[in-house]
């Protein structure tokens, strides 16, 4: 009796399964050939909530516009590209978990991500063992790409601390004839990394700094530190700190009635700098990789038009913030697609090799020629940066 | 070397520590307990102020009392639900419980206010007054010490010279005897927690324009204020305020003479030295039970 029932159940489910299969087959015929091949998945691990949510959204949009362009031309290897993204909440362990999930379960061909340096650093060892190319479109920590692994699967289309430091020194010398710059740096690993970089760059330029001062992320008053630099004869300040701390430096300078030229890493770009720092915010010149203001290249025009068409909240260049997120992700995605096409497969090792063999790509930030090599995992260098400042709430380029 | 700018900065900064530290003093004087998350109460005051004034456009004259009323309710609730149940059982677990409340508040603020630091504009923190070259202060930075010492004086007079104050002190001496004398012990302690949170709220409203409003703005302040409270002697309002100012001045003088690398190391070494030399704090009295 019991056996009979079991047999009946088996027949029923087999019949149902057959029916289901037929229905599925019919659907795929109806939908047509576009679904014939599975899409190639592109992963993105970034902060999609919290303080950096805007930057995470910028990366998403940059990748999306590039993917739309590629898919409109038929995709890569005859397959469409599809973006799969996960929120890391700026938390390294969540970032690593998300990276694992995207690589192991979603089988992404290329992983983008790492808005924050600590998150990127947590992902890099995993990505090198999983042998899936990782493209960092934001975080600037030098050791993300220069991580000592061989083979190294970490690449970057963004600024890198060491190069930014060199560029800051060059800019200060060229535009402000800096002879004795003072360093005012946030007291954390990012500040430390740039202290090394700036001191090395200054040594190379044969300049002795007036001094190196640190401040805490939640210091209210930076006057004592700045007074030391002033008394040591600082003629330019190099500033490294996120938007909140950077604004405390500017407010303290205001109180002192001292306003030397300030050349900064890109911390101020990360928030409402003018609101926090007041009118003197415009004295801070900081590094960026791209701006949608001013005359655009044909690629720039095209991307701007595509962004306006796709996102109703984008009416002009001022709405594309932070612009570096859009631009780095856009160029990074096109470089990744070129590599997948060149590799002829979605095998991670093949894509890595192919990244080294990209000859030329006319991108948004620049025209890339042999952007990557085994010794140079960074597609951008100090000559590709632009200098900007806040005018009200918009980041606009200053004339170089 | 011109130390005036550092001195001015230190005085202003130190009175902020003192103001916040008065909150530790009030509850300690009455109940022998403190709310360890005084920094989070300050954040709460600043964030409520930001919502009322900046986001909802209320006039400051309406927003400030509202913020302080909400802070008072919060303080009373902390006492009722986080401190009292443990104290009644004779347990010291209120210590951890108040820390936990602070973490919960910080995260609730993070959740509702967001991570992005925002500005809290005030007409008293726009144009600095130049006391000397390189030593400018905002008017608000001068108001904070004046208000801090006035509040310290008021608390001192209240506790030592009024019937209410003496009744409050009786509560910490011997709660049972105080109850027998007709003093409402529970209400007295709850009131002290409410006052403590109000002081933190005032600190939040005053510090926010000089700083940025953010969910973690009170963390470091809370720790420094606690150090000030201990150095000053938890039982003395004057001592607490004075210690706050000393801490601020020591900090800024170390930074400007030796450099910021040494600030935290030497400041807290000085804290240990002061406590070694004066175990009951600057103005504390011997025999007072330390937390």
Interface residues (C-beta under 8 A of the other chain):
Chain A: X50 X51 X52 X187 X211 X213 X214 X215 X216 X218 X220 X221 X223 X224 X225 X227 X228 X230 X231 X243 X244 X247 X248 X251 X254 X255 X256 X257 X258 X271 X272 X275 X276 X278
Chain B: X1 X2 X5 X6 X8 X9 X10 X12 X13 X16 X114 X115 X116 X117 X118 X119 X126 X128 X130 X133 X134 X135 X136 X137 X138 X207 X210 X211 X212 X214 X216 X217 X219 X220 X221 X251 X252 X253 X255 X256 X259 X260 X261
